């Protein structure tokens, strides 16, 4: 994987910055336990957009599993998926 941090805390910081910039929230206000739909107001189109941005940013293909947007319910679930693909 290109440019993919191996440390969860570093990856969380990058995700907070990306989500914050994209959604219009301060990065520091985004936490791992926040619900993407309820707390951050993401619909499935916005989730797809962010998954695509993450795939491009970290250099992994957009496998079918990443496009199963129903698995992404929290910021933590996004982190877990990225780290899972890093290890595969």
PDB file of N, CA, C and O in Angstrom, chain B, residues numbered from 101:
ATOM      1  N   UNK B 101       0.841  -1.179   0.000  1.00  0.00           N
ATOM      2  CA  UNK B 101       0.000   0.000   0.000  1.00  0.00           C
ATOM      3  C   UNK B 101       0.889   1.247   0.000  1.00  0.00           C
ATOM      4  O   UNK B 101       1.873   1.306   0.737  1.00  0.00           O
ATOM      5  N   UNK B 102       0.565   2.185  -0.776  1.00  0.00           N
ATOM      6  CA  UNK B 102       1.329   3.420  -0.850  1.00  0.00           C
ATOM      7  C   UNK B 102       0.900   4.386   0.236  1.00  0.00           C
ATOM      8  O   UNK B 102      -0.289   4.651   0.417  1.00  0.00           O
ATOM      9  N   UNK B 103       1.879   4.908   0.957  1.00  0.00           N
ATOM     10  CA  UNK B 103       1.633   5.979   1.930  1.00  0.00           C
ATOM     11  C   UNK B 103       0.658   5.616   3.045  1.00  0.00           C
ATOM     12  O   UNK B 103       0.096   6.513   3.674  1.00  0.00           O
ATOM     13  N   UNK B 104       0.444   4.347   3.306  1.00  0.00           N
ATOM     14  CA  UNK B 104      -0.510   3.961   4.341  1.00  0.00           C
ATOM     15  C   UNK B 104       0.185   3.889   5.687  1.00  0.00           C
ATOM     16  O   UNK B 104       1.111   3.098   5.868  1.00  0.00           O
ATOM     17  N   UNK B 105      -0.254   4.709   6.634  1.00  0.00           N
ATOM     18  CA  UNK B 105       0.357   4.660   7.968  1.00  0.00           C
ATOM     19  C   UNK B 105       0.121   3.302   8.611  1.00  0.00           C
ATOM     20  O   UNK B 105      -0.931   2.692   8.419  1.00  0.00           O
ATOM     21  N   UNK B 106       1.084   2.838   9.363  1.00  0.00           N
ATOM     22  CA  UNK B 106       0.930   1.562  10.057  1.00  0.00           C
ATOM     23  C   UNK B 106       0.387   1.768  11.462  1.00  0.00           C
ATOM     24  O   UNK B 106      -0.103   0.821  12.077  1.00  0.00           O
ATOM     25  N   UNK B 107       0.466   2.971  11.971  1.00  0.00           N
ATOM     26  CA  UNK B 107      -0.006   3.275  13.310  1.00  0.00           C
ATOM     27  C   UNK B 107      -1.458   3.754  13.247  1.00  0.00           C
ATOM     28  O   UNK B 107      -1.781   4.670  12.492  1.00  0.00           O
ATOM     29  N   UNK B 108      -2.332   3.129  14.045  1.00  0.00           N
ATOM     30  CA  UNK B 108      -3.760   3.477  14.030  1.00  0.00           C
ATOM     31  C   UNK B 108      -3.991   4.946  14.382  1.00  0.00           C
ATOM     32  O   UNK B 108      -4.852   5.595  13.788  1.00  0.00           O
ATOM     33  N   UNK B 109      -3.235   5.473  15.338  1.00  0.00           N
ATOM     34  CA  UNK B 109      -3.421   6.877  15.757  1.00  0.00           C
ATOM     35  C   UNK B 109      -3.077   7.837  14.622  1.00  0.00           C
ATOM     36  O   UNK B 109      -3.750   8.852  14.440  1.00  0.00           O
ATOM     37  N   UNK B 110      -2.046   7.523  13.868  1.00  0.00           N
ATOM     38  CA  UNK B 110      -1.653   8.367  12.730  1.00  0.00           C
ATOM     39  C   UNK B 110      -2.727   8.296  11.648  1.00  0.00           C
ATOM     40  O   UNK B 110      -3.106   9.313  11.067  1.00  0.00           O
ATOM     41  N   UNK B 111      -3.209   7.085  11.386  1.00  0.00           N
ATOM     42  CA  UNK B 111      -4.266   6.915  10.390  1.00  0.00           C
ATOM     43  C   UNK B 111      -5.540   7.648  10.823  1.00  0.00           C
ATOM     44  O   UNK B 111      -6.200   8.284  10.001  1.00  0.00           O
ATOM     45  N   UNK B 112      -5.884   7.560  12.104  1.00  0.00           N
ATOM     46  CA  UNK B 112      -7.069   8.269  12.605  1.00  0.00           C
ATOM     47  C   UNK B 112      -6.927   9.764  12.369  1.00  0.00           C
ATOM     48  O   UNK B 112      -7.878  10.413  11.932  1.00  0.00           O
ATOM     49  N   UNK B 113      -5.773  10.312  12.646  1.00  0.00           N
ATOM     50  CA  UNK B 113      -5.555  11.754  12.442  1.00  0.00           C
ATOM     51  C   UNK B 113      -5.761  12.127  10.977  1.00  0.00           C
ATOM     52  O   UNK B 113      -6.379  13.148  10.674  1.00  0.00           O
ATOM     53  N   UNK B 114      -5.242  11.300  10.071  1.00  0.00           N
ATOM     54  CA  UNK B 114      -5.416  11.565   8.637  1.00  0.00           C
ATOM     55  C   UNK B 114      -6.890  11.465   8.226  1.00  0.00           C
ATOM     56  O   UNK B 114      -7.379  12.272   7.435  1.00  0.00           O
ATOM     57  N   UNK B 115      -7.585  10.470   8.771  1.00  0.00           N
ATOM     58  CA  UNK B 115      -9.011  10.306   8.462  1.00  0.00           C
ATOM     59  C   UNK B 115      -9.804  11.495   9.011  1.00  0.00           C
ATOM     60  O   UNK B 115     -10.699  12.011   8.341  1.00  0.00           O
ATOM     61  N   UNK B 116      -9.477  11.923  10.215  1.00  0.00           N
ATOM     62  CA  UNK B 116     -10.155  13.081  10.809  1.00  0.00           C
ATOM     63  C   UNK B 116      -9.969  14.310   9.921  1.00  0.00           C
ATOM     64  O   UNK B 116     -10.918  15.060   9.691  1.00  0.00           O
ATOM     65  N   UNK B 117      -8.755  14.517   9.422  1.00  0.00           N
ATOM     66  CA  UNK B 117      -8.485  15.672   8.570  1.00  0.00           C
ATOM     67  C   UNK B 117      -9.234  15.573   7.248  1.00  0.00           C
ATOM     68  O   UNK B 117      -9.810  16.558   6.785  1.00  0.00           O
ATOM     69  N   UNK B 118      -9.228  14.395   6.642  1.00  0.00           N
ATOM     70  CA  UNK B 118      -9.916  14.208   5.364  1.00  0.00           C
ATOM     71  C   UNK B 118     -11.428  14.360   5.525  1.00  0.00           C
ATOM     72  O   UNK B 118     -12.070  15.080   4.760  1.00  0.00           O
ATOM     73  N   UNK B 119     -11.995  13.676   6.529  1.00  0.00           N
ATOM     74  CA  UNK B 119     -13.432  13.771   6.749  1.00  0.00           C
ATOM     75  C   UNK B 119     -13.815  15.198   7.128  1.00  0.00           C
ATOM     76  O   UNK B 119     -14.821  15.720   6.648  1.00  0.00           O
ATOM     77  N   UNK B 120     -13.028  15.819   7.977  1.00  0.00           N
ATOM     78  CA  UNK B 120     -13.311  17.188   8.388  1.00  0.00           C
ATOM     79  C   UNK B 120     -13.332  18.135   7.205  1.00  0.00           C
ATOM     80  O   UNK B 120     -14.253  18.940   7.061  1.00  0.00           O
ATOM     81  N   UNK B 121     -12.315  18.041   6.356  1.00  0.00           N
ATOM     82  CA  UNK B 121     -12.233  18.916   5.186  1.00  0.00           C
ATOM     83  C   UNK B 121     -13.383  18.658   4.215  1.00  0.00           C
ATOM     84  O   UNK B 121     -13.943  19.595   3.645  1.00  0.00           O
ATOM     85  N   UNK B 122     -13.726  17.404   4.031  1.00  0.00           N
ATOM     86  CA  UNK B 122     -14.772  17.039   3.084  1.00  0.00           C
ATOM     87  C   UNK B 122     -16.169  17.381   3.604  1.00  0.00           C
ATOM     88  O   UNK B 122     -17.040  17.811   2.848  1.00  0.00           O
ATOM     89  N   UNK B 123     -16.364  17.181   4.905  1.00  0.00           N
ATOM     90  CA  UNK B 123     -17.699  17.368   5.485  1.00  0.00           C
ATOM     91  C   UNK B 123     -17.906  18.731   6.125  1.00  0.00           C
ATOM     92  O   UNK B 123     -19.030  19.087   6.478  1.00  0.00           O
ATOM     93  N   UNK B 124     -16.828  19.497   6.277  1.00  0.00           N
ATOM     94  CA  UNK B 124     -16.946  20.823   6.857  1.00  0.00           C
ATOM     95  C   UNK B 124     -16.946  20.854   8.374  1.00  0.00           C
ATOM     96  O   UNK B 124     -17.514  21.761   8.981  1.00  0.00           O
ATOM     97  N   UNK B 125     -16.309  19.863   8.989  1.00  0.00           N
ATOM     98  CA  UNK B 125     -16.196  19.824  10.449  1.00  0.00           C
ATOM     99  C   UNK B 125     -14.741  20.054  10.847  1.00  0.00           C
ATOM    100  O   UNK B 125     -13.840  19.737  10.070  1.00  0.00           O
ATOM    101  N   UNK B 126     -14.492  20.593  12.027  1.00  0.00           N
ATOM    102  CA  UNK B 126     -13.110  20.653  12.511  1.00  0.00           C
ATOM    103  C   UNK B 126     -12.600  19.220  12.706  1.00  0.00           C
ATOM    104  O   UNK B 126     -13.302  18.387  13.278  1.00  0.00           O
ATOM    105  N   UNK B 127     -11.401  18.934  12.241  1.00  0.00           N
ATOM    106  CA  UNK B 127     -10.843  17.581  12.326  1.00  0.00           C
ATOM    107  C   UNK B 127     -10.861  17.057  13.754  1.00  0.00           C
ATOM    108  O   UNK B 127     -11.161  15.887  13.989  1.00  0.00           O
ATOM    109  N   UNK B 128     -10.539  17.931  14.713  1.00  0.00           N
ATOM    110  CA  UNK B 128     -10.459  17.484  16.104  1.00  0.00           C
ATOM    111  C   UNK B 128     -11.820  17.129  16.698  1.00  0.00           C
ATOM    112  O   UNK B 128     -11.886  16.542  17.778  1.00  0.00           O
ATOM    113  N   UNK B 129     -12.900  17.475  16.010  1.00  0.00           N
ATOM    114  CA  UNK B 129     -14.235  17.144  16.524  1.00  0.00           C
ATOM    115  C   UNK B 129     -14.702  15.759  16.076  1.00  0.00           C
ATOM    116  O   UNK B 129     -15.757  15.295  16.508  1.00  0.00           O
ATOM    117  N   UNK B 130     -13.937  15.105  15.225  1.00  0.00           N
ATOM    118  CA  UNK B 130     -14.313  13.790  14.706  1.00  0.00           C
ATOM    119  C   UNK B 130     -13.602  12.721  15.527  1.00  0.00           C
ATOM    120  O   UNK B 130     -12.378  12.724  15.654  1.00  0.00           O
ATOM    121  N   UNK B 131     -14.404  11.796  16.087  1.00  0.00           N
ATOM    122  CA  UNK B 131     -13.824  10.730  16.904  1.00  0.00           C
ATOM    123  C   UNK B 131     -14.153   9.362  16.313  1.00  0.00           C
ATOM    124  O   UNK B 131     -15.048   9.227  15.479  1.00  0.00           O
ATOM    125  N   UNK B 132     -13.414   8.358  16.761  1.00  0.00           N
ATOM    126  CA  UNK B 132     -13.585   6.997  16.242  1.00  0.00           C
ATOM    127  C   UNK B 132     -14.982   6.446  16.423  1.00  0.00           C
ATOM    128  O   UNK B 132     -15.462   5.690  15.579  1.00  0.00           O
ATOM    129  N   UNK B 133     -15.640   6.808  17.505  1.00  0.00           N
ATOM    130  CA  UNK B 133     -16.938   6.206  17.804  1.00  0.00           C
ATOM    131  C   UNK B 133     -18.116   6.918  17.146  1.00  0.00           C
ATOM    132  O   UNK B 133     -19.264   6.522  17.348  1.00  0.00           O
ATOM    133  N   UNK B 134     -17.854   7.950  16.371  1.00  0.00           N
ATOM    134  CA  UNK B 134     -18.962   8.673  15.742  1.00  0.00           C
ATOM    135  C   UNK B 134     -19.595   7.861  14.621  1.00  0.00           C
ATOM    136  O   UNK B 134     -18.913   7.221  13.821  1.00  0.00           O
ATOM    137  N   UNK B 135     -20.897   7.910  14.591  1.00  0.00           N
ATOM    138  CA  UNK B 135     -21.666   7.256  13.546  1.00  0.00           C
ATOM    139  C   UNK B 135     -21.609   8.131  12.290  1.00  0.00           C
ATOM    140  O   UNK B 135     -21.845   9.338  12.347  1.00  0.00           O
ATOM    141  N   UNK B 136     -21.293   7.502  11.167  1.00  0.00           N
ATOM    142  CA  UNK B 136     -21.138   8.274   9.930  1.00  0.00           C
ATOM    143  C   UNK B 136     -22.440   8.948   9.504  1.00  0.00           C
ATOM    144  O   UNK B 136     -22.428  10.103   9.077  1.00  0.00           O
ATOM    145  N   UNK B 137     -23.555   8.240   9.616  1.00  0.00           N
ATOM    146  CA  UNK B 137     -24.828   8.812   9.179  1.00  0.00           C
ATOM    147  C   UNK B 137     -25.409   9.755  10.227  1.00  0.00           C
ATOM    148  O   UNK B 137     -25.777  10.887   9.912  1.00  0.00           O
ATOM    149  N   UNK B 138     -25.492   9.295  11.460  1.00  0.00           N
ATOM    150  CA  UNK B 138     -26.163  10.063  12.507  1.00  0.00           C
ATOM    151  C   UNK B 138     -25.332  11.264  12.947  1.00  0.00           C
ATOM    152  O   UNK B 138     -25.834  12.387  12.977  1.00  0.00           O
ATOM    153  N   UNK B 139     -24.076  11.036  13.284  1.00  0.00           N
ATOM    154  CA  UNK B 139     -23.239  12.101  13.834  1.00  0.00           C
ATOM    155  C   UNK B 139     -22.605  13.000  12.776  1.00  0.00           C
ATOM    156  O   UNK B 139     -22.426  14.198  12.996  1.00  0.00           O
ATOM    157  N   UNK B 140     -22.265  12.411  11.622  1.00  0.00           N
ATOM    158  CA  UNK B 140     -21.561  13.194  10.597  1.00  0.00           C
ATOM    159  C   UNK B 140     -22.424  13.503   9.376  1.00  0.00           C
ATOM    160  O   UNK B 140     -21.983  14.208   8.468  1.00  0.00           O
ATOM    161  N   UNK B 141     -23.644  12.984   9.348  1.00  0.00           N
ATOM    162  CA  UNK B 141     -24.574  13.309   8.271  1.00  0.00           C
ATOM    163  C   UNK B 141     -24.216  12.739   6.914  1.00  0.00           C
ATOM    164  O   UNK B 141     -24.584  13.311   5.888  1.00  0.00           O
ATOM    165  N   UNK B 142     -23.501  11.614   6.889  1.00  0.00           N
ATOM    166  CA  UNK B 142     -23.101  11.007   5.611  1.00  0.00           C
ATOM    167  C   UNK B 142     -24.203  10.129   5.064  1.00  0.00           C
ATOM    168  O   UNK B 142     -24.748   9.285   5.775  1.00  0.00           O
ATOM    169  N   UNK B 143     -24.532  10.330   3.793  1.00  0.00           N
ATOM    170  CA  UNK B 143     -25.419   9.403   3.112  1.00  0.00           C
ATOM    171  C   UNK B 143     -24.545   8.440   2.308  1.00  0.00           C
ATOM    172  O   UNK B 143     -23.321   8.562   2.323  1.00  0.00           O
ATOM    173  N   UNK B 144     -25.153   7.493   1.615  1.00  0.00           N
ATOM    174  CA  UNK B 144     -24.367   6.482   0.904  1.00  0.00           C
ATOM    175  C   UNK B 144     -23.531   7.093  -0.215  1.00  0.00           C
ATOM    176  O   UNK B 144     -22.441   6.596  -0.499  1.00  0.00           O
ATOM    177  N   UNK B 145     -24.000   8.133  -0.842  1.00  0.00           N
ATOM    178  CA  UNK B 145     -23.225   8.789  -1.893  1.00  0.00           C
ATOM    179  C   UNK B 145     -21.956   9.411  -1.313  1.00  0.00           C
ATOM    180  O   UNK B 145     -20.879   9.283  -1.895  1.00  0.00           O
ATOM    181  N   UNK B 146     -22.079  10.073  -0.184  1.00  0.00           N
ATOM    182  CA  UNK B 146     -20.914  10.691   0.469  1.00  0.00           C
ATOM    183  C   UNK B 146     -19.935   9.613   0.948  1.00  0.00           C
ATOM    184  O   UNK B 146     -18.720   9.786   0.845  1.00  0.00           O
ATOM    185  N   UNK B 147     -20.468   8.497   1.472  1.00  0.00           N
ATOM    186  CA  UNK B 147     -19.601   7.388   1.885  1.00  0.00           C
ATOM    187  C   UNK B 147     -18.804   6.870   0.692  1.00  0.00           C
ATOM    188  O   UNK B 147     -17.598   6.641   0.793  1.00  0.00           O
ATOM    189  N   UNK B 148     -19.489   6.685  -0.442  1.00  0.00           N
ATOM    190  CA  UNK B 148     -18.815   6.186  -1.642  1.00  0.00           C
ATOM    191  C   UNK B 148     -17.717   7.150  -2.082  1.00  0.00           C
ATOM    192  O   UNK B 148     -16.628   6.729  -2.471  1.00  0.00           O
ATOM    193  N   UNK B 149     -18.007   8.426  -2.017  1.00  0.00           N
ATOM    194  CA  UNK B 149     -17.023   9.448  -2.380  1.00  0.00           C
ATOM    195  C   UNK B 149     -15.796   9.355  -1.471  1.00  0.00           C
ATOM    196  O   UNK B 149     -14.662   9.404  -1.947  1.00  0.00           O
ATOM    197  N   UNK B 150     -16.025   9.222  -0.172  1.00  0.00           N
ATOM    198  CA  UNK B 150     -14.908   9.167   0.770  1.00  0.00           C
ATOM    199  C   UNK B 150     -14.112   7.874   0.651  1.00  0.00           C
ATOM    200  O   UNK B 150     -12.888   7.889   0.783  1.00  0.00           O
ATOM    201  N   UNK B 151     -14.792   6.750   0.402  1.00  0.00           N
ATOM    202  CA  UNK B 151     -14.072   5.488   0.202  1.00  0.00           C
ATOM    203  C   UNK B 151     -13.193   5.584  -1.036  1.00  0.00           C
ATOM    204  O   UNK B 151     -12.062   5.099  -1.029  1.00  0.00           O
ATOM    205  N   UNK B 152     -13.693   6.198  -2.086  1.00  0.00           N
ATOM    206  CA  UNK B 152     -12.903   6.389  -3.302  1.00  0.00           C
ATOM    207  C   UNK B 152     -11.696   7.285  -3.032  1.00  0.00           C
ATOM    208  O   UNK B 152     -10.594   6.994  -3.496  1.00  0.00           O
ATOM    209  N   UNK B 153     -11.894   8.368  -2.287  1.00  0.00           N
ATOM    210  CA  UNK B 153     -10.774   9.246  -1.927  1.00  0.00           C
ATOM    211  C   UNK B 153      -9.718   8.501  -1.112  1.00  0.00           C
ATOM    212  O   UNK B 153      -8.519   8.664  -1.339  1.00  0.00           O
ATOM    213  N   UNK B 154     -10.170   7.685  -0.166  1.00  0.00           N
ATOM    214  CA  UNK B 154      -9.239   6.916   0.665  1.00  0.00           C
ATOM    215  C   UNK B 154      -8.465   5.903  -0.177  1.00  0.00           C
ATOM    216  O   UNK B 154      -7.258   5.740  -0.001  1.00  0.00           O
ATOM    217  N   UNK B 155      -9.155   5.229  -1.084  1.00  0.00           N
ATOM    218  CA  UNK B 155      -8.491   4.253  -1.954  1.00  0.00           C
ATOM    219  C   UNK B 155      -7.412   4.925  -2.793  1.00  0.00           C
ATOM    220  O   UNK B 155      -6.313   4.391  -2.941  1.00  0.00           O
ATOM    221  N   UNK B 156      -7.721   6.077  -3.334  1.00  0.00           N
ATOM    222  CA  UNK B 156      -6.728   6.803  -4.136  1.00  0.00           C
ATOM    223  C   UNK B 156      -5.585   7.326  -3.281  1.00  0.00           C
ATOM    224  O   UNK B 156      -4.422   7.263  -3.681  1.00  0.00           O
ATOM    225  N   UNK B 157      -5.917   7.841  -2.108  1.00  0.00           N
ATOM    226  CA  UNK B 157      -4.894   8.416  -1.227  1.00  0.00           C
ATOM    227  C   UNK B 157      -3.879   7.378  -0.776  1.00  0.00           C
ATOM    228  O   UNK B 157      -2.680   7.651  -0.722  1.00  0.00           O
ATOM    229  N   UNK B 158      -4.370   6.179  -0.451  1.00  0.00           N
ATOM    230  CA  UNK B 158      -3.487   5.153   0.095  1.00  0.00           C
ATOM    231  C   UNK B 158      -3.040   4.124  -0.930  1.00  0.00           C
ATOM    232  O   UNK B 158      -2.313   3.190  -0.593  1.00  0.00           O
ATOM    233  N   UNK B 159      -3.464   4.284  -2.170  1.00  0.00           N
ATOM    234  CA  UNK B 159      -2.939   3.468  -3.250  1.00  0.00           C
ATOM    235  C   UNK B 159      -3.445   2.044  -3.308  1.00  0.00           C
ATOM    236  O   UNK B 159      -2.784   1.187  -3.895  1.00  0.00           O
ATOM    237  N   UNK B 160      -4.595   1.762  -2.720  1.00  0.00           N
ATOM    238  CA  UNK B 160      -5.126   0.418  -2.883  1.00  0.00           C
ATOM    239  C   UNK B 160      -6.293   0.456  -3.848  1.00  0.00           C
ATOM    240  O   UNK B 160      -6.984   1.467  -3.973  1.00  0.00           O
ATOM    241  N   UNK B 161      -6.506  -0.672  -4.536  1.00  0.00           N
ATOM    242  CA  UNK B 161      -7.625  -0.698  -5.478  1.00  0.00           C
ATOM    243  C   UNK B 161      -8.936  -0.613  -4.709  1.00  0.00           C
ATOM    244  O   UNK B 161      -8.964  -0.767  -3.488  1.00  0.00           O
ATOM    245  N   UNK B 162      -9.979  -0.375  -5.408  1.00  0.00           N
ATOM    246  CA  UNK B 162     -11.296  -0.299  -4.787  1.00  0.00           C
ATOM    247  C   UNK B 162     -11.968  -1.664  -4.908  1.00  0.00           C
ATOM    248  O   UNK B 162     -12.843  -1.858  -5.752  1.00  0.00           O
ATOM    249  N   UNK B 163     -11.557  -2.609  -4.058  1.00  0.00           N
ATOM    250  CA  UNK B 163     -12.144  -3.947  -4.154  1.00  0.00           C
ATOM    251  C   UNK B 163     -13.622  -3.927  -3.789  1.00  0.00           C
ATOM    252  O   UNK B 163     -14.106  -3.013  -3.123  1.00  0.00           O
ATOM    253  N   UNK B 164     -14.313  -4.941  -4.235  1.00  0.00           N
ATOM    254  CA  UNK B 164     -15.753  -5.024  -4.005  1.00  0.00           C
ATOM    255  C   UNK B 164     -16.102  -4.905  -2.529  1.00  0.00           C
ATOM    256  O   UNK B 164     -17.117  -4.302  -2.183  1.00  0.00           O
ATOM    257  N   UNK B 165     -15.263  -5.480  -1.642  1.00  0.00           N
ATOM    258  CA  UNK B 165     -15.550  -5.421  -0.217  1.00  0.00           C
ATOM    259  C   UNK B 165     -15.549  -3.977   0.294  1.00  0.00           C
ATOM    260  O   UNK B 165     -16.343  -3.625   1.166  1.00  0.00           O
ATOM    261  N   UNK B 166     -14.660  -3.147  -0.248  1.00  0.00           N
ATOM    262  CA  UNK B 166     -14.616  -1.749   0.181  1.00  0.00           C
ATOM    263  C   UNK B 166     -15.857  -1.003  -0.294  1.00  0.00           C
ATOM    264  O   UNK B 166     -16.258  -0.010   0.313  1.00  0.00           O
ATOM    265  N   UNK B 167     -16.455  -1.474  -1.364  1.00  0.00           N
ATOM    266  CA  UNK B 167     -17.627  -0.786  -1.895  1.00  0.00           C
ATOM    267  C   UNK B 167     -18.924  -1.221  -1.211  1.00  0.00           C
ATOM    268  O   UNK B 167     -19.988  -0.668  -1.489  1.00  0.00           O
ATOM    269  N   UNK B 168     -18.837  -2.208  -0.321  1.00  0.00           N
ATOM    270  CA  UNK B 168     -19.989  -2.591   0.480  1.00  0.00           C
ATOM    271  C   UNK B 168     -20.132  -1.542   1.576  1.00  0.00           C
ATOM    272  O   UNK B 168     -19.646  -1.731   2.691  1.00  0.00           O
ATOM    273  N   UNK B 169     -20.787  -0.457   1.262  1.00  0.00           N
ATOM    274  CA  UNK B 169     -20.839   0.701   2.145  1.00  0.00           C
ATOM    275  C   UNK B 169     -21.599   0.441   3.436  1.00  0.00           C
ATOM    276  O   UNK B 169     -21.441   1.185   4.404  1.00  0.00           O
ATOM    277  N   UNK B 170     -22.418  -0.595   3.466  1.00  0.00           N
ATOM    278  CA  UNK B 170     -23.173  -0.882   4.684  1.00  0.00           C
ATOM    279  C   UNK B 170     -22.260  -1.293   5.833  1.00  0.00           C
ATOM    280  O   UNK B 170     -22.655  -1.203   6.995  1.00  0.00           O
ATOM    281  N   UNK B 171     -21.054  -1.738   5.526  1.00  0.00           N
ATOM    282  CA  UNK B 171     -20.123  -2.143   6.595  1.00  0.00           C
ATOM    283  C   UNK B 171     -19.498  -0.938   7.292  1.00  0.00           C
ATOM    284  O   UNK B 171     -18.913  -1.082   8.365  1.00  0.00           O
ATOM    285  N   UNK B 172     -19.613   0.232   6.703  1.00  0.00           N
ATOM    286  CA  UNK B 172     -19.048   1.443   7.295  1.00  0.00           C
ATOM    287  C   UNK B 172     -20.137   2.201   8.046  1.00  0.00           C
ATOM    288  O   UNK B 172     -20.948   2.912   7.452  1.00  0.00           O
ATOM    289  N   UNK B 173     -20.135   2.033   9.351  1.00  0.00           N
ATOM    290  CA  UNK B 173     -21.139   2.716  10.164  1.00  0.00           C
ATOM    291  C   UNK B 173     -20.515   3.759  11.078  1.00  0.00           C
ATOM    292  O   UNK B 173     -21.176   4.717  11.480  1.00  0.00           O
ATOM    293  N   UNK B 174     -19.240   3.571  11.406  1.00  0.00           N
ATOM    294  CA  UNK B 174     -18.529   4.495  12.296  1.00  0.00           C
ATOM    295  C   UNK B 174     -17.178   4.837  11.700  1.00  0.00           C
ATOM    296  O   UNK B 174     -16.714   4.182  10.767  1.00  0.00           O
ATOM    297  N   UNK B 175     -16.561   5.854  12.237  1.00  0.00           N
ATOM    298  CA  UNK B 175     -15.199   6.203  11.831  1.00  0.00           C
ATOM    299  C   UNK B 175     -14.281   5.015  12.102  1.00  0.00           C
ATOM    300  O   UNK B 175     -13.405   4.704  11.295  1.00  0.00           O
ATOM    301  N   UNK B 176     -14.481   4.360  13.227  1.00  0.00           N
ATOM    302  CA  UNK B 176     -13.678   3.194  13.589  1.00  0.00           C
ATOM    303  C   UNK B 176     -13.787   2.080  12.553  1.00  0.00           C
ATOM    304  O   UNK B 176     -12.788   1.431  12.243  1.00  0.00           O
ATOM    305  N   UNK B 177     -14.978   1.849  12.016  1.00  0.00           N
ATOM    306  CA  UNK B 177     -15.147   0.792  11.013  1.00  0.00           C
ATOM    307  C   UNK B 177     -14.388   1.115   9.726  1.00  0.00           C
ATOM    308  O   UNK B 177     -13.918   0.207   9.040  1.00  0.00           O
ATOM    309  N   UNK B 178     -14.269   2.393   9.397  1.00  0.00           N
ATOM    310  CA  UNK B 178     -13.470   2.803   8.239  1.00  0.00           C
ATOM    311  C   UNK B 178     -11.987   2.519   8.506  1.00  0.00           C
ATOM    312  O   UNK B 178     -11.289   1.979   7.648  1.00  0.00           O
ATOM    313  N   UNK B 179     -11.518   2.883   9.690  1.00  0.00           N
ATOM    314  CA  UNK B 179     -10.126   2.601  10.070  1.00  0.00           C
ATOM    315  C   UNK B 179      -9.840   1.109  10.012  1.00  0.00           C
ATOM    316  O   UNK B 179      -8.828   0.687   9.452  1.00  0.00           O
ATOM    317  N   UNK B 180     -10.729   0.312  10.590  1.00  0.00           N
ATOM    318  CA  UNK B 180     -10.541  -1.141  10.604  1.00  0.00           C
ATOM    319  C   UNK B 180     -10.428  -1.698   9.191  1.00  0.00           C
ATOM    320  O   UNK B 180      -9.569  -2.536   8.918  1.00  0.00           O
ATOM    321  N   UNK B 181     -11.298  -1.232   8.287  1.00  0.00           N
ATOM    322  CA  UNK B 181     -11.283  -1.726   6.910  1.00  0.00           C
ATOM    323  C   UNK B 181      -9.978  -1.369   6.211  1.00  0.00           C
ATOM    324  O   UNK B 181      -9.409  -2.198   5.501  1.00  0.00           O
ATOM    325  N   UNK B 182      -9.503  -0.152   6.405  1.00  0.00           N
ATOM    326  CA  UNK B 182      -8.248   0.261   5.768  1.00  0.00           C
ATOM    327  C   UNK B 182      -7.093  -0.581   6.293  1.00  0.00           C
ATOM    328  O   UNK B 182      -6.265  -1.053   5.514  1.00  0.00           O
ATOM    329  N   UNK B 183      -7.034  -0.771   7.594  1.00  0.00           N
ATOM    330  CA  UNK B 183      -5.953  -1.566   8.181  1.00  0.00           C
ATOM    331  C   UNK B 183      -6.054  -3.036   7.782  1.00  0.00           C
ATOM    332  O   UNK B 183      -5.039  -3.713   7.623  1.00  0.00           O
ATOM    333  N   UNK B 184      -7.268  -3.518   7.623  1.00  0.00           N
ATOM    334  CA  UNK B 184      -7.482  -4.901   7.164  1.00  0.00           C
ATOM    335  C   UNK B 184      -6.935  -5.088   5.749  1.00  0.00           C
ATOM    336  O   UNK B 184      -6.272  -6.085   5.466  1.00  0.00           O
ATOM    337  N   UNK B 185      -7.210  -4.137   4.869  1.00  0.00           N
ATOM    338  CA  UNK B 185      -6.711  -4.242   3.496  1.00  0.00           C
ATOM    339  C   UNK B 185      -5.194  -4.059   3.441  1.00  0.00           C
ATOM    340  O   UNK B 185      -4.531  -4.622   2.570  1.00  0.00           O
ATOM    341  N   UNK B 186      -4.652  -3.285   4.356  1.00  0.00           N
ATOM    342  CA  UNK B 186      -3.211  -3.121   4.414  1.00  0.00           C
ATOM    343  C   UNK B 186      -2.530  -4.448   4.721  1.00  0.00           C
ATOM    344  O   UNK B 186      -1.473  -4.761   4.174  1.00  0.00           O
ATOM    345  N   UNK B 187      -3.152  -5.218   5.604  1.00  0.00           N
ATOM    346  CA  UNK B 187      -2.571  -6.479   6.033  1.00  0.00           C
ATOM    347  C   UNK B 187      -2.809  -7.621   5.059  1.00  0.00           C
ATOM    348  O   UNK B 187      -2.182  -8.673   5.184  1.00  0.00           O
ATOM    349  N   UNK B 188      -3.696  -7.439   4.094  1.00  0.00           N
ATOM    350  CA  UNK B 188      -4.000  -8.533   3.165  1.00  0.00           C
ATOM    351  C   UNK B 188      -3.091  -8.545   1.955  1.00  0.00           C
ATOM    352  O   UNK B 188      -3.229  -9.408   1.088  1.00  0.00           O
TER     353      UNK B 188
END
